[in-house]
Amino acid sequence: MKELTSCFPNGQVGSLYIALYSTKSNRIREKYILKFNDLISLGLTHLPPSLCTETEDEVTIDETPINVEEINWDDIFAQLKTLLFKHIEELKRICLSQVELPDLFFKVLIDANETQSLQGIDNDWVQISVSSKLEDATDQFQSKVVLIGDASMGILNFDVHNEYSVE
């Protein structure tokens, strides 16, 4: 089984952003954000197989217990599925007709602790500095915020919201 530190960099991730932007104007149109408010270390050395990019054969979620009363992977996955459903419903509701779809592209950004190096991870990540042009563009982003939902399990608390460009 793959170790936790190689799947997710030491739990030092504050947010995950997906920025949808126009390639013609290089302006951010929408941002989808997963913000981790609390992520308390469970002392786990492994994640369940569906959260890792590579796994060994015949590994089940039951082999990765959470030793906290009344919290298990089924509860966590149920809340994640609920948030995903709410997010899909929100995406169905919005209209992208103002922008031609062929001109849209996306970037995935992970807001990790500055001391965290992503070079040791098996994936192709590019680490950018805080003062990069993309960060400056994000700061100038005028937006309408729509809360999708949140999950609060005591040890794992996060919220999901979308930001839409206001022009």
N, C-alpha and C positions, 0 to 999 in steps of 0.2 A: 504494500500500500504506500502511496506517495505521502511524504511528510507534509504537515501543515505549512511549514515555512517555505516550502517550494511551490505550493499552490497559491498561497496568499501571503504576501510579504509581511510576516511577523505581526499581523493584525494591526499595523500602523497606518491604516487607510481611513481617512476622514470622510471622503465623498467619492462617488463615481458619477461622472458627467458624460452625457452624450450630447454633443453640440451639432445641430443641423444648420448648415450654412449654405449661402449661395456662392457658387464658384465664380460667377460674373462680378458680383459686388464685394465678395469676401466678407459679407455681413452675416452675423449669426441670426438665424430666423427663430430657432427654438432650442431650448435646452431641457433635457430630461435628467433629473438629479435624484440620486439615492444618497442620502446623508446619514452617516452612522453617528448617532448621538452618544451611545454607550456600547462598548464591546468589551465585556469583562472576560478576561482570560479564564477558560475552563480547565486549563491544564491539559488540553487535548494535544496529542501528538499527531493525530490523523483527522482528516475530514472524511465525510461520507463520499463514496466514489463519484456520485453525480456532480460534485463540486470541484473535482480535479480534472485536469486535462488528460492525464494518463493514470490508469489504474491497473492493478493486477487482476487476473481472472478470479471469479468466484468470491468477490468481496461484497458484503452486504452492509446495509446501514446498521444492522444490529451489532456488527463488530466494532462500531465506533460509538460507545455509549456516552451519554451526557450524564454525569453523576450529580445531577441537581434534581431534587424532588419535583415532580409534576411538570417537568419540561423534558421533551424528547424531540428527536428529529422530525417526527410526524407533526408535532405542533408547529415547529419552525417552518416546515414546508407548507403546511396549511395556510399560515399567515402570508408566506411569500406568494403562494398561488392566488390568494385573495387580492393582494396588492397588484399582481400581474393582471388579473382580470379587470380590476378597476382602471389600470393604466390603459389596457386595450380599449375599454369602453370610452375613455377620454380621447384616445387617438382617433376612434371612429367619429367622435363628435366634432372634432376640429376640421377646418377646411384649409387645404393648402392651395386653393385655386389662385391665390395672388401670385404665387411663384411657380414657374414652370418646373416640373419634376426633374427633367434632365439636368437642370442647373444646380440641383441640390446635392450636397455631399455631407459626410459626417466625420466627426473625430470623437474618439473615446478618450477621456482624460481621467486619471486617477489622482486624487489629491492625497498624496502620501506624506508621511513625516519626512522632513528635509534630510534627516540622517539615514533614511531608508534608501538603499541602493537597489535598483531594479535590474542591475546587470546580471545577477546570479540566477534569475528566473529563466526557465527554458523557453519562454516566449520572446518575440521580438518587440521589446518596449523601447521607447525613446524617452529619456528623462530630460525635461526642460526646466529651465530656471524660473523662479517666481517672476522675474522681470521680463519675461518673454513677450513678444508681440501678441500672442494668443491671450495671455492673461490680461494685457492692456485692453484688448478688444472686448473681453468678457466684462471688465470693469465698466466700460462705456455702454454696455448693453441695457437699454431701457426696456423693461419687461412687465408683463402682467403675470402674476404668480397664481397657479391653480394647484391646490393641495389635492393629491390623489389619495393618500392615506398614510397611516403609520402602523408600526408593529412595536409592541412593548411587551417584552417577556421578562423583564427584570434584569437579565444578563445580556440581552441583545435588544437594543432599542434603535430604530431608524425610521426615517420618514421618506416618502417619495413625493416629489412635486415637479411640475412642469413650469417652464417660463417661456412665454410667447412674446415675440418682438412687438413693441408698440412704436409705430412710426407716425 
